[in-house]
Amino acid sequence: MQVVSLEDFCAWLCTHEHEVVGRSGTWFHGPLARWLSDLLGGVYGIDGPYYGRARCRAGRCSLARGWMRVMAVLSWDVRPLCCWRG
């Protein structure tokens, strides 16, 4: 199992500095979901305090770390996100 860390997420954002890193207000296309998908392989999404694969059954998703929940809430907006907004 891959460990998810704030430092790795920030490094990922920096490597995508001049790109749109996700569509806010979506479960599978937000910046955090995109990073998890890149890191873990497959399509991952964020839904409230949980994250998991797109075809994850209810109750099988993982509880997101505190910083992930904060990031998900902050990115819940209607505009595309560049890394300077993420």
FISEZA-418524 format. One record per atom (N, C-alpha, C): residue in one letter; x, y, z; atom name. Coordinates in steps of 0.2 Angstrom, whole numbers, plus 2048, in hexadecimal, padded with zeros to 3 digits. Each point is the difference from the previous one (the first is absolute). Layout:
node residuo=a px=X py=Y pz=Z atomo=CA
...
END
This chain:
node residuo=m px=804 py=7FA pz=800 atomo=N
node residuo=m px=7FC py=806 pz=800 atomo=CA
node residuo=m px=804 py=806 pz=800 atomo=C
node residuo=q px=7FF py=805 pz=7FC atomo=N
node residuo=q px=804 py=806 pz=7FF atomo=CA
node residuo=q px=7FE py=805 pz=805 atomo=C
node residuo=v px=804 py=803 pz=803 atomo=N
node residuo=v px=7FF py=805 pz=806 atomo=CA
node residuo=v px=7FF py=807 pz=7FC atomo=C
node residuo=v px=7FA py=803 pz=802 atomo=N
node residuo=v px=7FF py=807 pz=7FE atomo=CA
node residuo=v px=802 py=805 pz=805 atomo=C
node residuo=s px=803 py=805 pz=7FD atomo=N
node residuo=s px=803 py=805 pz=805 atomo=CA
node residuo=s px=7FF py=807 pz=7FD atomo=C
node residuo=l px=7FF py=805 pz=804 atomo=N
node residuo=l px=800 py=807 pz=7FE atomo=CA
node residuo=l px=806 py=802 pz=7FC atomo=C
node residuo=e px=806 py=7FE pz=802 atomo=N
node residuo=e px=806 py=802 pz=7FC atomo=CA
node residuo=e px=800 py=7FD pz=7F9 atomo=C
node residuo=d px=7FD py=7FA pz=7FF atomo=N
node residuo=d px=800 py=7FD pz=7FA atomo=CA
node residuo=d px=7FB py=804 pz=7FB atomo=C
node residuo=f px=7FA py=802 pz=803 atomo=N
node residuo=f px=7FB py=803 pz=7FD atomo=CA
node residuo=f px=803 py=807 pz=7FE atomo=C
node residuo=c px=803 py=804 pz=804 atomo=N
node residuo=c px=803 py=806 pz=7FF atomo=CA
node residuo=c px=805 py=800 pz=7FA atomo=C
node residuo=a px=804 py=7FB pz=800 atomo=N
node residuo=a px=805 py=7FF pz=7FB atomo=CA
node residuo=a px=7FD py=7FE pz=7F9 atomo=C
node residuo=w px=7FA py=7FC pz=800 atomo=N
node residuo=w px=7FD py=7FF pz=7FA atomo=CA
node residuo=w px=7FD py=807 pz=7FD atomo=C
node residuo=l px=7FD py=804 pz=805 atomo=N
node residuo=l px=7FD py=806 pz=7FE atomo=CA
node residuo=l px=806 py=804 pz=7FC atomo=C
node residuo=c px=806 py=800 pz=803 atomo=N
node residuo=c px=805 py=804 pz=7FE atomo=CA
node residuo=c px=802 py=7FE pz=7F9 atomo=C
node residuo=t px=800 py=7F9 pz=7FE atomo=N
node residuo=t px=802 py=7FE pz=7FA atomo=CA
node residuo=t px=7FA py=802 pz=7FB atomo=C
node residuo=h px=7FA py=802 pz=802 atomo=N
node residuo=h px=7FB py=801 pz=7FB atomo=CA
node residuo=h px=7FE py=808 pz=801 atomo=C
node residuo=e px=806 py=804 pz=801 atomo=N
node residuo=e px=7FF py=807 pz=802 atomo=CA
node residuo=e px=7FC py=804 pz=7FB atomo=C
node residuo=h px=801 py=7FE pz=7F9 atomo=N
node residuo=h px=7FD py=805 pz=7FB atomo=CA
node residuo=h px=7FA py=7FC pz=7FD atomo=C
node residuo=e px=7FD py=7FB pz=803 atomo=N
node residuo=e px=7FB py=7FC pz=7FD atomo=CA
node residuo=e px=7F9 py=801 pz=804 atomo=C
node residuo=v px=7FB py=7FE pz=7FD atomo=N
node residuo=v px=7FA py=800 pz=804 atomo=CA
node residuo=v px=800 py=7F9 pz=803 atomo=C
node residuo=v px=800 py=800 pz=807 atomo=N
node residuo=v px=801 py=7F9 pz=804 atomo=CA
node residuo=v px=7F9 py=7FD pz=802 atomo=C
node residuo=g px=7FB py=803 pz=7FE atomo=N
node residuo=g px=7FA py=7FC pz=801 atomo=CA
node residuo=g px=7FA py=805 pz=7FF atomo=C
node residuo=r px=7FA py=7FD pz=800 atomo=N
node residuo=r px=7FA py=803 pz=800 atomo=CA
node residuo=r px=7FD py=800 pz=807 atomo=C
node residuo=s px=7FF py=806 pz=803 atomo=N
node residuo=s px=7FD py=800 pz=807 atomo=CA
node residuo=s px=7F9 py=7FE pz=800 atomo=C
node residuo=g px=7FD py=7FE pz=805 atomo=N
node residuo=g px=7F9 py=7FE pz=801 atomo=CA
node residuo=g px=7FF py=7F9 pz=7FD atomo=C
node residuo=t px=805 py=7FC pz=7FF atomo=N
node residuo=t px=7FF py=7F9 pz=7FD atomo=CA
node residuo=t px=803 py=7FB pz=805 atomo=C
node residuo=w px=7FE py=7FA pz=800 atomo=N
node residuo=w px=803 py=7FB pz=804 atomo=CA
node residuo=w px=806 py=7FD pz=7FD atomo=C
node residuo=f px=800 py=7FF pz=7F9 atomo=N
node residuo=f px=805 py=7FD pz=7FD atomo=CA
node residuo=f px=805 py=804 pz=7FC atomo=C
node residuo=h px=7FF py=807 pz=7FF atomo=N
node residuo=h px=804 py=804 pz=7FC atomo=CA
node residuo=h px=803 py=806 pz=804 atomo=C
node residuo=g px=7FF py=800 pz=807 atomo=N
node residuo=g px=803 py=805 pz=804 atomo=CA
node residuo=g px=808 py=7FF pz=801 atomo=C
node residuo=p px=803 py=805 pz=802 atomo=N
node residuo=p px=808 py=7FF pz=800 atomo=CA
node residuo=p px=802 py=7FA pz=805 atomo=C
node residuo=l px=7FD py=7FF pz=805 atomo=N
node residuo=l px=801 py=7FB pz=805 atomo=CA
node residuo=l px=7FF py=7F9 pz=7FC atomo=C
node residuo=a px=7FA py=7FF pz=7FD atomo=N
node residuo=a px=7FE py=7FA pz=7FD atomo=CA
node residuo=a px=805 py=7FF pz=7FA atomo=C
node residuo=r px=802 py=805 pz=7FC atomo=N
node residuo=r px=805 py=7FF pz=7FB atomo=CA
node residuo=r px=807 py=7FD pz=802 atomo=C
node residuo=w px=802 py=803 pz=806 atomo=N
node residuo=w px=806 py=7FE pz=803 atomo=CA
node residuo=w px=800 py=7F9 pz=802 atomo=C
node residuo=l px=7FA py=7FE pz=804 atomo=N
node residuo=l px=800 py=7F9 pz=802 atomo=CA
node residuo=l px=7FF py=7FB pz=7FA atomo=C
node residuo=s px=7FD py=802 pz=7FB atomo=N
node residuo=s px=800 py=7FC pz=7FA atomo=CA
node residuo=s px=807 py=7FF pz=7FD atomo=C
node residuo=d px=804 py=805 pz=800 atomo=N
node residuo=d px=807 py=800 pz=7FD atomo=CA
node residuo=d px=804 py=7FC pz=805 atomo=C
node residuo=l px=7FF py=801 pz=806 atomo=N
node residuo=l px=804 py=7FC pz=805 atomo=CA
node residuo=l px=7FF py=7F9 pz=801 atomo=C
node residuo=l px=7F9 py=7FE pz=800 atomo=N
node residuo=l px=7FE py=7FA pz=802 atomo=CA
node residuo=l px=7FE py=7FC pz=7FA atomo=C
node residuo=g px=7FF py=803 pz=7FA atomo=N
node residuo=g px=7FE py=7FC pz=7FA atomo=CA
node residuo=g px=7F9 py=7FF pz=800 atomo=C
node residuo=g px=7FD py=801 pz=7FA atomo=N
node residuo=g px=7F8 py=7FF pz=800 atomo=CA
node residuo=g px=7FD py=807 pz=801 atomo=C
node residuo=v px=7FA py=800 pz=801 atomo=N
node residuo=v px=7FC py=806 pz=801 atomo=CA
node residuo=v px=7FE py=800 pz=807 atomo=C
node residuo=y px=802 py=805 pz=804 atomo=N
node residuo=y px=7FE py=801 pz=807 atomo=CA
node residuo=y px=7FC py=807 pz=800 atomo=C
node residuo=g px=7FC py=800 pz=805 atomo=N
node residuo=g px=7FB py=805 pz=802 atomo=CA
node residuo=g px=800 py=802 pz=807 atomo=C
node residuo=i px=7FE py=806 pz=802 atomo=N
node residuo=i px=7FF py=802 pz=807 atomo=CA
node residuo=i px=7F9 py=802 pz=801 atomo=C
node residuo=d px=7FD py=7FD pz=805 atomo=N
node residuo=d px=7F9 py=801 pz=802 atomo=CA
node residuo=d px=800 py=801 pz=807 atomo=C
node residuo=g px=7FF py=807 pz=802 atomo=N
node residuo=g px=800 py=802 pz=807 atomo=CA
node residuo=g px=806 py=7FD pz=803 atomo=C
node residuo=p px=800 py=7FD pz=806 atomo=N
node residuo=p px=806 py=7FE pz=803 atomo=CA
node residuo=p px=803 py=7F9 pz=7FE atomo=C
node residuo=y px=7FE py=7FE pz=7FA atomo=N
node residuo=y px=802 py=7F9 pz=7FD atomo=CA
node residuo=y px=803 py=801 pz=7F9 atomo=C
node residuo=y px=805 py=7FC pz=7FF atomo=N
node residuo=y px=802 py=7FF pz=7F9 atomo=CA
node residuo=y px=801 py=7F9 pz=7FE atomo=C
node residuo=g px=7FF py=7FF pz=7FA atomo=N
node residuo=g px=801 py=7F9 pz=7FD atomo=CA
node residuo=g px=7FF py=7FF pz=7F9 atomo=C
node residuo=r px=801 py=7FA pz=7FD atomo=N
node residuo=r px=800 py=7FF pz=7F9 atomo=CA
node residuo=r px=7F9 py=802 pz=7FD atomo=C
node residuo=a px=7FF py=801 pz=7FA atomo=N
node residuo=a px=7FA py=802 pz=7FD atomo=CA
node residuo=a px=7FA py=7FB pz=801 atomo=C
node residuo=r px=802 py=7FA pz=800 atomo=N
node residuo=r px=7FC py=7FA pz=801 atomo=CA
node residuo=r px=800 py=7FD pz=806 atomo=C
node residuo=c px=802 py=804 pz=805 atomo=N
node residuo=c px=800 py=7FD pz=807 atomo=CA
node residuo=c px=7F9 py=800 pz=803 atomo=C
node residuo=r px=7FF py=7FA pz=803 atomo=N
node residuo=r px=7FA py=7FF pz=804 atomo=CA
node residuo=r px=7FF py=804 pz=806 atomo=C
node residuo=a px=7FA py=802 pz=802 atomo=N
node residuo=a px=7FF py=803 pz=806 atomo=CA
node residuo=a px=803 py=7FD pz=806 atomo=C
node residuo=g px=803 py=803 pz=804 atomo=N
node residuo=g px=803 py=7FD pz=806 atomo=CA
node residuo=g px=807 py=7FD pz=7FF atomo=C
node residuo=r px=802 py=801 pz=7F9 atomo=N
node residuo=r px=807 py=7FD pz=7FF atomo=CA
node residuo=r px=805 py=806 pz=7FE atomo=C
node residuo=c px=7FE py=806 pz=801 atomo=N
node residuo=c px=804 py=806 pz=7FE atomo=CA
node residuo=c px=804 py=801 pz=807 atomo=C
node residuo=s px=806 py=804 pz=7FF atomo=N
node residuo=s px=804 py=802 pz=805 atomo=CA
node residuo=s px=7FE py=806 pz=803 atomo=C
node residuo=l px=801 py=801 pz=806 atomo=N
node residuo=l px=7FF py=807 pz=804 atomo=CA
node residuo=l px=806 py=804 pz=7FE atomo=C
node residuo=a px=7FE py=806 pz=7FD atomo=N
node residuo=a px=806 py=805 pz=7FE atomo=CA
node residuo=a px=803 py=803 pz=806 atomo=C
node residuo=r px=806 py=801 pz=7FF atomo=N
node residuo=r px=804 py=804 pz=806 atomo=CA
node residuo=r px=7FD py=807 pz=801 atomo=C
node residuo=g px=801 py=803 pz=805 atomo=N
node residuo=g px=7FE py=806 pz=802 atomo=CA
node residuo=g px=801 py=806 pz=7FA atomo=C
node residuo=w px=807 py=800 pz=7FE atomo=N
node residuo=w px=802 py=805 pz=7FB atomo=CA
node residuo=w px=7FC py=7FE pz=7FA atomo=C
node residuo=m px=7FF py=7FA pz=7FE atomo=N
node residuo=m px=7FC py=7FF pz=7FA atomo=CA
node residuo=m px=7F9 py=802 pz=800 atomo=C
node residuo=r px=7FD py=7FF pz=806 atomo=N
node residuo=r px=7F9 py=803 pz=801 atomo=CA
node residuo=r px=800 py=807 pz=7FF atomo=C
node residuo=v px=804 py=804 pz=803 atomo=N
node residuo=v px=801 py=807 pz=7FF atomo=CA
node residuo=v px=801 py=802 pz=7F9 atomo=C
node residuo=m px=804 py=7FD pz=7FD atomo=N
node residuo=m px=802 py=802 pz=7F9 atomo=CA
node residuo=m px=7FA py=7FE pz=7FB atomo=C
node residuo=a px=7FC py=7FB pz=802 atomo=N
node residuo=a px=7FA py=7FF pz=7FC atomo=CA
node residuo=a px=7FB py=805 pz=801 atomo=C
node residuo=v px=7FF py=802 pz=806 atomo=N
node residuo=v px=7FB py=806 pz=801 atomo=CA
node residuo=v px=802 py=806 pz=7FD atomo=C
node residuo=l px=807 py=802 pz=801 atomo=N
node residuo=l px=802 py=806 pz=7FD atomo=CA
node residuo=l px=800 py=800 pz=7F8 atomo=C
node residuo=s px=800 py=7FA pz=7FD atomo=N
node residuo=s px=800 py=800 pz=7F9 atomo=CA
node residuo=s px=7F9 py=7FF pz=7FD atomo=C
node residuo=w px=7FB py=800 pz=804 atomo=N
node residuo=w px=7F9 py=7FF pz=7FE atomo=CA
node residuo=w px=7FD py=807 pz=7FE atomo=C
node residuo=d px=801 py=801 pz=7FA atomo=N
node residuo=d px=7FF py=807 pz=7FD atomo=CA
node residuo=d px=7FE py=7FE pz=7F9 atomo=C
node residuo=v px=7FE py=806 pz=7FC atomo=N
node residuo=v px=7FD py=7FE pz=7F9 atomo=CA
node residuo=v px=805 py=802 pz=7FA atomo=C
node residuo=r px=806 py=802 pz=802 atomo=N
node residuo=r px=805 py=802 pz=7FB atomo=CA
node residuo=r px=806 py=7FB pz=7FF atomo=C
node residuo=p px=803 py=7FF pz=7FA atomo=N
node residuo=p px=806 py=7FC pz=800 atomo=CA
node residuo=p px=805 py=802 pz=805 atomo=C
node residuo=l px=804 py=7FC pz=802 atomo=N
node residuo=l px=805 py=801 pz=805 atomo=CA
node residuo=l px=807 py=7FF pz=7FD atomo=C
node residuo=c px=804 py=806 pz=800 atomo=N
node residuo=c px=807 py=7FF pz=7FF atomo=CA
node residuo=c px=804 py=7FF pz=807 atomo=C
node residuo=c px=806 py=7FE pz=7FF atomo=N
node residuo=c px=803 py=7FE pz=807 atomo=CA
node residuo=c px=801 py=806 pz=804 atomo=C
node residuo=w px=800 py=806 pz=7FE atomo=N
node residuo=w px=800 py=806 pz=805 atomo=CA
node residuo=w px=7FA py=801 pz=804 atomo=C
node residuo=r px=7FA py=7FD pz=7FD atomo=N
node residuo=r px=7FA py=800 pz=804 atomo=CA
node residuo=r px=7FF py=7FA pz=804 atomo=C
node residuo=g px=804 py=7FB pz=7FE atomo=N
node residuo=g px=7FF py=7F9 pz=804 atomo=CA
node residuo=g px=804 py=801 pz=806 atomo=C
END
